Amino acid sequence: MSYEHFQSLVTDLCGVLQMPDVAGVLERGRVETGGYEVMLNNYETDASAMYVSLNFGVVPAGRTLRVFRLMLEANLSIYAQDQAQLGMDADSTCIYLIVRVPMTSGVTGDWLAETLQHYFEHGKYWRETIITSADEMFAGVCSGEFRWIRA
């Protein structure tokens, strides 16, 4: 696999999403779609995979520790099976979901678009429920009641 394969997949994805500026997407390594900023990367150290990062939004002041704890829990119970991880940018307090996508023959622009749509649903849940929820909701995590997790 190579950077050329990555370029081909991004081109295919742009076609599916009806984005005419493929060169711009490749140059910037990012696109806005579905209400999310999506970063697309390929690294020499892992040339057989592409990395898709979705910005789920900013954690409100005072909620960072609680949300960070929920992110760690989700990483262990949900995202580990998808080669995905939730993380938080220390400077902006934005939550990012980073997904490692092996660039195999089954990965196409259509597949990537469906995968993005799947994770947009996760982002919607994080935005509407986790980031903005009342503090009482977080008590369920400590008790082992994981109703907040929606896979």
VMD Tcl script that builds the backbone (N, CA, C; Angstrom):
set m [mol new atoms 453]
animate dup $m
set s [atomselect $m all]
$s set {name element resname resid chain x y z} {
  {N N MET 1 A 0.836 -1.172 0.000}
  {CA C MET 1 A 0.000 0.000 0.000}
  {C C MET 1 A 0.885 1.241 0.000}
  {N N SER 2 A 0.336 2.307 -0.496}
  {CA C SER 2 A 1.165 3.491 -0.659}
  {C C SER 2 A 0.330 4.752 -0.564}
  {N N TYR 3 A 1.044 5.860 -0.643}
  {CA C TYR 3 A 0.357 7.149 -0.633}
  {C C TYR 3 A -0.554 7.277 -1.860}
  {N N GLU 4 A -0.159 6.670 -2.967}
  {CA C GLU 4 A -0.992 6.710 -4.177}
  {C C GLU 4 A -2.334 6.025 -3.929}
  {N N HIS 5 A -2.303 4.926 -3.177}
  {CA C HIS 5 A -3.550 4.242 -2.844}
  {C C HIS 5 A -4.412 5.134 -1.947}
  {N N PHE 6 A -3.784 5.794 -0.989}
  {CA C PHE 6 A -4.485 6.746 -0.124}
  {C C PHE 6 A -5.141 7.839 -0.972}
  {N N GLN 7 A -4.385 8.399 -1.919}
  {CA C GLN 7 A -4.933 9.438 -2.801}
  {C C GLN 7 A -6.127 8.916 -3.584}
  {N N SER 8 A -6.029 7.696 -4.058}
  {CA C SER 8 A -7.119 7.085 -4.805}
  {C C SER 8 A -8.371 6.933 -3.945}
  {N N LEU 9 A -8.193 6.507 -2.693}
  {CA C LEU 9 A -9.333 6.357 -1.788}
  {C C LEU 9 A -9.973 7.705 -1.459}
  {N N VAL 10 A -9.155 8.724 -1.219}
  {CA C VAL 10 A -9.692 10.058 -0.933}
  {C C VAL 10 A -10.435 10.586 -2.156}
  {N N THR 11 A -9.892 10.363 -3.340}
  {CA C THR 11 A -10.553 10.783 -4.574}
  {C C THR 11 A -11.904 10.093 -4.719}
  {N N ASP 12 A -11.925 8.793 -4.450}
  {CA C ASP 12 A -13.164 8.020 -4.515}
  {C C ASP 12 A -14.176 8.525 -3.485}
  {N N LEU 13 A -13.709 8.798 -2.267}
  {CA C LEU 13 A -14.586 9.327 -1.218}
  {C C LEU 13 A -15.169 10.674 -1.634}
  {N N CYS 14 A -14.338 11.548 -2.174}
  {CA C CYS 14 A -14.827 12.855 -2.630}
  {C C CYS 14 A -15.889 12.702 -3.713}
  {N N GLY 15 A -15.716 11.708 -4.576}
  {CA C GLY 15 A -16.728 11.442 -5.599}
  {C C GLY 15 A -18.050 11.024 -4.986}
  {N N VAL 16 A -18.002 10.142 -4.002}
  {CA C VAL 16 A -19.213 9.676 -3.328}
  {C C VAL 16 A -19.897 10.832 -2.599}
  {N N LEU 17 A -19.096 11.693 -1.963}
  {CA C LEU 17 A -19.644 12.826 -1.210}
  {C C LEU 17 A -19.953 14.029 -2.090}
  {N N GLN 18 A -19.696 13.892 -3.395}
  {CA C GLN 18 A -19.923 14.955 -4.384}
  {C C GLN 18 A -19.150 16.221 -4.041}
  {N N MET 19 A -17.878 16.042 -3.729}
  {CA C MET 19 A -16.974 17.153 -3.430}
  {C C MET 19 A -16.031 17.314 -4.609}
  {N N PRO 20 A -16.159 18.406 -5.349}
  {CA C PRO 20 A -15.355 18.558 -6.559}
  {C C PRO 20 A -13.884 18.921 -6.325}
  {N N ASP 21 A -13.536 19.459 -5.166}
  {CA C ASP 21 A -12.178 19.941 -4.919}
  {C C ASP 21 A -11.303 18.853 -4.289}
  {N N VAL 22 A -11.056 17.789 -5.028}
  {CA C VAL 22 A -10.255 16.671 -4.524}
  {C C VAL 22 A -8.837 17.133 -4.190}
  {N N ALA 23 A -8.253 17.943 -5.074}
  {CA C ALA 23 A -6.880 18.430 -4.843}
  {C C ALA 23 A -6.807 19.218 -3.542}
  {N N GLY 24 A -7.810 20.025 -3.260}
  {CA C GLY 24 A -7.853 20.802 -2.022}
  {C C GLY 24 A -7.976 19.910 -0.798}
  {N N VAL 25 A -8.787 18.879 -0.897}
  {CA C VAL 25 A -8.950 17.940 0.220}
  {C C VAL 25 A -7.625 17.230 0.481}
  {N N LEU 26 A -6.962 16.782 -0.578}
  {CA C LEU 26 A -5.677 16.112 -0.418}
  {C C LEU 26 A -4.615 17.057 0.142}
  {N N GLU 27 A -4.628 18.293 -0.311}
  {CA C GLU 27 A -3.636 19.271 0.163}
  {C C GLU 27 A -3.846 19.614 1.639}
  {N N ARG 28 A -5.102 19.865 2.014}
  {CA C ARG 28 A -5.410 20.237 3.397}
  {C C ARG 28 A -5.462 19.029 4.327}
  {N N GLY 29 A -5.825 17.876 3.770}
  {CA C GLY 29 A -5.979 16.684 4.597}
  {C C GLY 29 A -7.216 16.737 5.461}
  {N N ARG 30 A -8.165 17.555 5.073}
  {CA C ARG 30 A -9.385 17.692 5.871}
  {C C ARG 30 A -10.541 18.113 4.989}
  {N N VAL 31 A -11.725 17.811 5.501}
  {CA C VAL 31 A -12.958 18.146 4.802}
  {C C VAL 31 A -14.050 18.340 5.851}
  {N N GLU 32 A -15.015 19.163 5.545}
  {CA C GLU 32 A -16.184 19.311 6.415}
  {C C GLU 32 A -17.344 18.628 5.728}
  {N N THR 33 A -17.927 17.660 6.430}
  {CA C THR 33 A -19.058 16.931 5.884}
  {C C THR 33 A -19.913 16.408 7.032}
  {N N GLY 34 A -21.196 16.362 6.817}
  {CA C GLY 34 A -22.101 15.842 7.838}
  {C C GLY 34 A -22.101 16.649 9.123}
  {N N GLY 35 A -21.617 17.897 9.066}
  {CA C GLY 35 A -21.546 18.725 10.262}
  {C C GLY 35 A -20.303 18.477 11.101}
  {N N TYR 36 A -19.344 17.744 10.550}
  {CA C TYR 36 A -18.116 17.413 11.273}
  {C C TYR 36 A -16.892 17.781 10.443}
  {N N GLU 37 A -15.849 18.172 11.144}
  {CA C GLU 37 A -14.544 18.337 10.516}
  {C C GLU 37 A -13.908 16.946 10.513}
  {N N VAL 38 A -13.500 16.493 9.331}
  {CA C VAL 38 A -12.909 15.165 9.187}
  {C C VAL 38 A -11.510 15.330 8.614}
  {N N MET 39 A -10.520 14.775 9.315}
  {CA C MET 39 A -9.145 14.806 8.838}
  {C C MET 39 A -8.805 13.431 8.266}
  {N N LEU 40 A -8.113 13.438 7.127}
  {CA C LEU 40 A -7.712 12.215 6.447}
  {C C LEU 40 A -6.200 12.226 6.312}
  {N N ASN 41 A -5.543 11.208 6.868}
  {CA C ASN 41 A -4.078 11.180 6.854}
  {C C ASN 41 A -3.554 9.801 6.498}
  {N N ASN 42 A -2.343 9.813 5.965}
  {CA C ASN 42 A -1.581 8.598 5.690}
  {C C ASN 42 A -0.149 8.889 6.095}
  {N N TYR 43 A 0.439 7.983 6.866}
  {CA C TYR 43 A 1.784 8.205 7.400}
  {C C TYR 43 A 2.755 7.165 6.862}
  {N N GLU 44 A 3.982 7.587 6.609}
  {CA C GLU 44 A 5.011 6.665 6.125}
  {C C GLU 44 A 5.230 5.514 7.092}
  {N N THR 45 A 5.094 5.761 8.375}
  {CA C THR 45 A 5.330 4.724 9.384}
  {C C THR 45 A 4.232 3.664 9.413}
  {N N ASP 46 A 3.095 3.946 8.783}
  {CA C ASP 46 A 1.995 2.991 8.682}
  {C C ASP 46 A 1.336 3.183 7.318}
  {N N ALA 47 A 2.110 2.959 6.277}
  {CA C ALA 47 A 1.679 3.268 4.910}
  {C C ALA 47 A 0.499 2.427 4.431}
  {N N SER 48 A 0.215 1.310 5.086}
  {CA C SER 48 A -0.880 0.448 4.644}
  {C C SER 48 A -2.226 0.825 5.264}
  {N N ALA 49 A -2.260 1.954 5.970}
  {CA C ALA 49 A -3.511 2.383 6.600}
  {C C ALA 49 A -3.710 3.876 6.407}
  {N N MET 50 A -4.970 4.265 6.473}
  {CA C MET 50 A -5.281 5.693 6.518}
  {C C MET 50 A -5.894 5.964 7.887}
  {N N TYR 51 A -5.726 7.186 8.343}
  {CA C TYR 51 A -6.260 7.586 9.639}
  {C C TYR 51 A -7.331 8.635 9.396}
  {N N VAL 52 A -8.509 8.373 9.928}
  {CA C VAL 52 A -9.651 9.267 9.791}
  {C C VAL 52 A -9.951 9.811 11.184}
  {N N SER 53 A -9.893 11.125 11.331}
  {CA C SER 53 A -10.152 11.761 12.625}
  {C C SER 53 A -11.376 12.655 12.500}
  {N N LEU 54 A -12.310 12.484 13.415}
  {CA C LEU 54 A -13.531 13.288 13.423}
  {C C LEU 54 A -13.555 14.161 14.659}
  {N N ASN 55 A -13.820 15.434 14.467}
  {CA C ASN 55 A -13.897 16.386 15.569}
  {C C ASN 55 A -15.333 16.391 16.083}
  {N N PHE 56 A -15.531 15.876 17.317}
  {CA C PHE 56 A -16.864 15.803 17.903}
  {C C PHE 56 A -17.269 17.083 18.615}
  {N N GLY 57 A -16.349 17.987 18.853}
  {CA C GLY 57 A -16.698 19.253 19.487}
  {C C GLY 57 A -15.910 19.525 20.746}
  {N N VAL 58 A -16.171 20.687 21.315}
  {CA C VAL 58 A -15.450 21.182 22.482}
  {C C VAL 58 A -16.181 20.785 23.756}
  {N N VAL 59 A -15.416 20.333 24.738}
  {CA C VAL 59 A -15.975 20.010 26.046}
  {C C VAL 59 A -16.130 21.313 26.824}
  {N N PRO 60 A -17.312 21.582 27.372}
  {CA C PRO 60 A -17.500 22.817 28.136}
  {C C PRO 60 A -16.581 22.875 29.356}
  {N N ALA 61 A -16.214 24.086 29.729}
  {CA C ALA 61 A -15.360 24.291 30.901}
  {C C ALA 61 A -15.975 23.633 32.122}
  {N N GLY 62 A -15.139 22.995 32.910}
  {CA C GLY 62 A -15.601 22.340 34.124}
  {C C GLY 62 A -16.051 20.908 33.924}
  {N N ARG 63 A -16.185 20.459 32.692}
  {CA C ARG 63 A -16.660 19.098 32.407}
  {C C ARG 63 A -15.540 18.187 31.912}
  {N N THR 64 A -14.349 18.735 31.723}
  {CA C THR 64 A -13.267 18.014 31.070}
  {C C THR 64 A -12.931 16.696 31.757}
  {N N LEU 65 A -12.760 16.702 33.052}
  {CA C LEU 65 A -12.378 15.483 33.759}
  {C C LEU 65 A -13.454 14.416 33.635}
  {N N ARG 66 A -14.705 14.801 33.816}
  {CA C ARG 66 A -15.800 13.819 33.711}
  {C C ARG 66 A -15.892 13.236 32.303}
  {N N VAL 67 A -15.819 14.099 31.313}
  {CA C VAL 67 A -15.916 13.625 29.932}
  {C C VAL 67 A -14.700 12.778 29.576}
  {N N PHE 68 A -13.535 13.170 30.062}
  {CA C PHE 68 A -12.330 12.398 29.803}
  {C C PHE 68 A -12.470 10.984 30.376}
  {N N ARG 69 A -13.039 10.872 31.552}
  {CA C ARG 69 A -13.254 9.555 32.162}
  {C C ARG 69 A -14.195 8.709 31.304}
  {N N LEU 70 A -15.243 9.312 30.774}
  {CA C LEU 70 A -16.164 8.586 29.897}
  {C C LEU 70 A -15.484 8.177 28.589}
  {N N MET 71 A -14.612 9.040 28.091}
  {CA C MET 71 A -13.877 8.701 26.875}
  {C C MET 71 A -12.988 7.485 27.102}
  {N N LEU 72 A -12.314 7.435 28.232}
  {CA C LEU 72 A -11.465 6.283 28.546}
  {C C LEU 72 A -12.297 5.009 28.622}
  {N N GLU 73 A -13.445 5.098 29.253}
  {CA C GLU 73 A -14.346 3.950 29.361}
  {C C GLU 73 A -14.801 3.495 27.972}
  {N N ALA 74 A -15.162 4.434 27.124}
  {CA C ALA 74 A -15.593 4.095 25.760}
  {C C ALA 74 A -14.449 3.482 24.963}
  {N N ASN 75 A -13.238 3.969 25.156}
  {CA C ASN 75 A -12.084 3.399 24.453}
  {C C ASN 75 A -11.901 1.929 24.818}
  {N N LEU 76 A -12.109 1.594 26.080}
  {CA C LEU 76 A -11.934 0.211 26.524}
  {C C LEU 76 A -13.088 -0.692 26.107}
  {N N SER 77 A -14.303 -0.179 26.139}
  {CA C SER 77 A -15.461 -1.042 25.935}
  {C C SER 77 A -16.043 -1.022 24.525}
  {N N ILE 78 A -15.811 0.034 23.755}
  {CA C ILE 78 A -16.436 0.134 22.433}
  {C C ILE 78 A -15.407 0.244 21.314}
  {N N TYR 79 A -14.577 1.255 21.379}
  {CA C TYR 79 A -13.766 1.624 20.231}
  {C C TYR 79 A -12.561 0.727 19.991}
  {N N ALA 80 A -12.110 -0.002 20.985}
  {CA C ALA 80 A -10.960 -0.887 20.802}
  {C C ALA 80 A -11.235 -1.923 19.713}
  {N N GLN 81 A -12.468 -2.359 19.593}
  {CA C GLN 81 A -12.813 -3.357 18.580}
  {C C GLN 81 A -12.805 -2.772 17.167}
  {N N ASP 82 A -12.869 -1.461 17.025}
  {CA C ASP 82 A -12.908 -0.802 15.718}
  {C C ASP 82 A -11.573 -0.189 15.302}
  {N N GLN 83 A -10.509 -0.459 16.043}
  {CA C GLN 83 A -9.232 0.209 15.815}
  {C C GLN 83 A -9.438 1.727 15.867}
  {N N ALA 84 A -10.225 2.157 16.824}
  {CA C ALA 84 A -10.539 3.568 16.999}
  {C C ALA 84 A -10.223 3.981 18.429}
  {N N GLN 85 A -10.016 5.275 18.613}
  {CA C GLN 85 A -9.764 5.812 19.944}
  {C C GLN 85 A -10.336 7.213 20.036}
  {N N LEU 86 A -10.902 7.510 21.182}
  {CA C LEU 86 A -11.308 8.876 21.483}
  {C C LEU 86 A -10.144 9.566 22.172}
  {N N GLY 87 A -9.943 10.811 21.847}
  {CA C GLY 87 A -8.908 11.593 22.496}
  {C C GLY 87 A -9.361 13.032 22.628}
  {N N MET 88 A -8.617 13.784 23.407}
  {CA C MET 88 A -8.959 15.183 23.613}
  {C C MET 88 A -7.721 16.030 23.361}
  {N N ASP 89 A -7.872 17.074 22.564}
  {CA C ASP 89 A -6.788 18.014 22.342}
  {C C ASP 89 A -6.652 18.863 23.603}
  {N N ALA 90 A -5.473 18.860 24.187}
  {CA C ALA 90 A -5.253 19.555 25.459}
  {C C ALA 90 A -5.441 21.062 25.336}
  {N N ASP 91 A -5.124 21.637 24.192}
  {CA C ASP 91 A -5.233 23.086 24.024}
  {C C ASP 91 A -6.666 23.547 23.764}
  {N N SER 92 A -7.372 22.844 22.890}
  {CA C SER 92 A -8.716 23.287 22.503}
  {C C SER 92 A -9.824 22.583 23.267}
  {N N THR 93 A -9.536 21.490 23.944}
  {CA C THR 93 A -10.463 20.571 24.601}
  {C C THR 93 A -11.495 19.991 23.626}
  {N N CYS 94 A -11.136 19.913 22.349}
  {CA C CYS 94 A -11.978 19.234 21.372}
  {C C CYS 94 A -11.813 17.733 21.533}
  {N N ILE 95 A -12.915 17.014 21.373}
  {CA C ILE 95 A -12.890 15.562 21.381}
  {C C ILE 95 A -12.702 15.093 19.940}
  {N N TYR 96 A -11.754 14.182 19.752}
  {CA C TYR 96 A -11.509 13.600 18.438}
  {C C TYR 96 A -11.665 12.096 18.510}
  {N N LEU 97 A -12.331 11.538 17.515}
  {CA C LEU 97 A -12.346 10.100 17.330}
  {C C LEU 97 A -11.377 9.819 16.196}
  {N N ILE 98 A -10.380 9.010 16.473}
  {CA C ILE 98 A -9.352 8.684 15.489}
  {C C ILE 98 A -9.521 7.213 15.130}
  {N N VAL 99 A -9.740 6.951 13.853}
  {CA C VAL 99 A -9.991 5.594 13.387}
  {C C VAL 99 A -8.875 5.182 12.427}
  {N N ARG 100 A -8.251 4.050 12.705}
  {CA C ARG 100 A -7.255 3.486 11.792}
  {C C ARG 100 A -7.994 2.593 10.812}
  {N N VAL 101 A -7.870 2.904 9.520}
  {CA C VAL 101 A -8.551 2.148 8.474}
  {C C VAL 101 A -7.499 1.455 7.611}
  {N N PRO 102 A -7.370 0.131 7.718}
  {CA C PRO 102 A -6.436 -0.570 6.837}
  {C C PRO 102 A -6.891 -0.401 5.380}
  {N N MET 103 A -5.983 -0.047 4.507}
  {CA C MET 103 A -6.347 0.191 3.101}
  {C C MET 103 A -6.310 -1.137 2.343}
  {N N THR 104 A -7.311 -1.961 2.603}
  {CA C THR 104 A -7.427 -3.255 1.941}
  {C C THR 104 A -8.314 -3.125 0.707}
  {N N SER 105 A -8.449 -4.207 -0.028}
  {CA C SER 105 A -9.242 -4.165 -1.267}
  {C C SER 105 A -10.716 -3.877 -1.014}
  {N N GLY 106 A -11.223 -4.194 0.170}
  {CA C GLY 106 A -12.625 -3.937 0.481}
  {C C GLY 106 A -12.939 -2.497 0.844}
  {N N VAL 107 A -11.918 -1.691 1.055}
  {CA C VAL 107 A -12.119 -0.290 1.429}
  {C C VAL 107 A -12.228 0.535 0.153}
  {N N THR 108 A -13.386 1.159 -0.021}
  {CA C THR 108 A -13.668 2.002 -1.187}
  {C C THR 108 A -14.223 3.334 -0.708}
  {N N GLY 109 A -14.479 4.228 -1.630}
  {CA C GLY 109 A -15.103 5.496 -1.276}
  {C C GLY 109 A -16.472 5.301 -0.652}
  {N N ASP 110 A -17.243 4.364 -1.191}
  {CA C ASP 110 A -18.560 4.061 -0.617}
  {C C ASP 110 A -18.423 3.541 0.810}
  {N N TRP 111 A -17.478 2.628 1.018}
  {CA C TRP 111 A -17.249 2.069 2.349}
  {C C TRP 111 A -16.841 3.167 3.322}
  {N N LEU 112 A -15.944 4.051 2.890}
  {CA C LEU 112 A -15.508 5.148 3.756}
  {C C LEU 112 A -16.668 6.076 4.098}
  {N N ALA 113 A -17.511 6.384 3.109}
  {CA C ALA 113 A -18.663 7.256 3.361}
  {C C ALA 113 A -19.615 6.612 4.365}
  {N N GLU 114 A -19.850 5.308 4.247}
  {CA C GLU 114 A -20.707 4.610 5.209}
  {C C GLU 114 A -20.078 4.600 6.599}
  {N N THR 115 A -18.766 4.424 6.644}
  {CA C THR 115 A -18.066 4.435 7.928}
  {C C THR 115 A -18.157 5.807 8.579}
  {N N LEU 116 A -17.980 6.857 7.783}
  {CA C LEU 116 A -18.136 8.219 8.317}
  {C C LEU 116 A -19.535 8.415 8.874}
  {N N GLN 117 A -20.536 7.970 8.132}
  {CA C GLN 117 A -21.920 8.119 8.584}
  {C C GLN 117 A -22.134 7.390 9.911}
  {N N HIS 118 A -21.560 6.209 10.046}
  {CA C HIS 118 A -21.648 5.445 11.294}
  {C C HIS 118 A -21.063 6.252 12.458}
  {N N TYR 119 A -19.887 6.816 12.248}
  {CA C TYR 119 A -19.246 7.564 13.326}
  {C C TYR 119 A -19.874 8.941 13.535}
  {N N PHE 120 A -20.564 9.476 12.532}
  {CA C PHE 120 A -21.321 10.717 12.741}
  {C C PHE 120 A -22.414 10.476 13.776}
  {N N GLU 121 A -23.007 9.282 13.754}
  {CA C GLU 121 A -24.024 8.941 14.747}
  {C C GLU 121 A -23.405 8.921 16.144}
  {N N HIS 122 A -22.191 8.398 16.258}
  {CA C HIS 122 A -21.493 8.428 17.543}
  {C C HIS 122 A -21.247 9.876 17.971}
  {N N GLY 123 A -20.801 10.685 17.015}
  {CA C GLY 123 A -20.540 12.098 17.311}
  {C C GLY 123 A -21.795 12.816 17.755}
  {N N LYS 124 A -22.891 12.519 17.095}
  {CA C LYS 124 A -24.172 13.133 17.471}
  {C C LYS 124 A -24.521 12.759 18.906}
  {N N TYR 125 A -24.335 11.505 19.259}
  {CA C TYR 125 A -24.624 11.057 20.614}
  {C C TYR 125 A -23.716 11.760 21.623}
  {N N TRP 126 A -22.421 11.853 21.297}
  {CA C TRP 126 A -21.494 12.551 22.198}
  {C C TRP 126 A -21.888 14.017 22.336}
  {N N ARG 127 A -22.231 14.662 21.236}
  {CA C ARG 127 A -22.589 16.086 21.287}
  {C C ARG 127 A -23.867 16.321 22.069}
  {N N GLU 128 A -24.871 15.501 21.818}
  {CA C GLU 128 A -26.189 15.736 22.407}
  {C C GLU 128 A -26.351 15.164 23.807}
  {N N THR 129 A -25.594 14.147 24.145}
  {CA C THR 129 A -25.807 13.464 25.403}
  {C C THR 129 A -24.642 13.615 26.365}
  {N N ILE 130 A -23.466 13.248 25.937}
  {CA C ILE 130 A -22.325 13.218 26.839}
  {C C ILE 130 A -21.810 14.612 27.158}
  {N N ILE 131 A -21.547 15.391 26.150}
  {CA C ILE 131 A -20.916 16.697 26.369}
  {C C ILE 131 A -21.843 17.653 27.102}
  {N N THR 132 A -23.139 17.566 26.838}
  {CA C THR 132 A -24.074 18.540 27.406}
  {C C THR 132 A -24.936 17.988 28.537}
  {N N SER 133 A -24.690 16.761 28.970}
  {CA C SER 133 A -25.566 16.145 29.961}
  {C C SER 133 A -25.352 16.716 31.365}
  {N N ALA 134 A -26.337 16.487 32.206}
  {CA C ALA 134 A -26.259 16.927 33.600}
  {C C ALA 134 A -25.279 16.040 34.367}
  {N N ASP 135 A -24.728 16.568 35.431}
  {CA C ASP 135 A -23.745 15.829 36.217}
  {C C ASP 135 A -24.300 14.521 36.783}
  {N N GLU 136 A -25.602 14.436 37.042}
  {CA C GLU 136 A -26.189 13.228 37.604}
  {C C GLU 136 A -25.992 12.024 36.697}
  {N N MET 137 A -25.925 12.255 35.399}
  {CA C MET 137 A -25.759 11.159 34.459}
  {C C MET 137 A -24.443 10.421 34.695}
  {N N PHE 138 A -23.442 11.126 35.147}
  {CA C PHE 138 A -22.124 10.542 35.305}
  {C C PHE 138 A -22.060 9.577 36.489}
  {N N ALA 139 A -23.030 9.612 37.385}
  {CA C ALA 139 A -23.043 8.694 38.519}
  {C C ALA 139 A -23.198 7.256 38.044}
  {N N GLY 140 A -23.875 7.037 36.924}
  {CA C GLY 140 A -24.064 5.696 36.383}
  {C C GLY 140 A -22.771 5.025 35.988}
  {N N VAL 141 A -21.795 5.777 35.601}
  {CA C VAL 141 A -20.516 5.206 35.193}
  {C C VAL 141 A -19.836 4.528 36.374}
  {N N CYS 142 A -19.816 5.201 37.508}
  {CA C CYS 142 A -19.172 4.637 38.702}
  {C C CYS 142 A -19.908 3.415 39.224}
  {N N SER 143 A -21.215 3.343 39.004}
  {CA C SER 143 A -21.996 2.222 39.524}
  {C C SER 143 A -21.974 1.029 38.586}
  {N N GLY 144 A -21.413 1.182 37.409}
  {CA C GLY 144 A -21.373 0.080 36.455}
  {C C GLY 144 A -22.565 0.053 35.521}
  {N N GLU 145 A -23.438 1.038 35.590}
  {CA C GLU 145 A -24.582 1.121 34.682}
  {C C GLU 145 A -24.145 1.899 33.452}
  {N N PHE 146 A -23.954 1.189 32.360}
  {CA C PHE 146 A -23.382 1.809 31.160}
  {C C PHE 146 A -24.461 2.135 30.133}
  {N N ARG 147 A -25.567 2.680 30.561}
  {CA C ARG 147 A -26.648 3.020 29.640}
  {C C ARG 147 A -26.275 4.140 28.682}
  {N N TRP 148 A -25.276 4.917 29.036}
  {CA C TRP 148 A -24.882 6.046 28.184}
  {C C TRP 148 A -24.149 5.580 26.942}
  {N N ILE 149 A -23.637 4.358 26.946}
  {CA C ILE 149 A -22.886 3.867 25.796}
  {C C ILE 149 A -23.862 3.344 24.752}
  {N N ARG 150 A -23.732 3.862 23.554}
  {CA C ARG 150 A -24.544 3.401 22.437}
  {C C ARG 150 A -23.613 3.033 21.302}
  {N N ALA 151 A -23.483 1.786 21.036}
  {CA C ALA 151 A -22.562 1.342 19.980}
  {C C ALA 151 A -23.259 1.310 18.647}
}
mol reanalyze $m
mol bondsrecalc $m
mol representation Tube
mol addrep $m
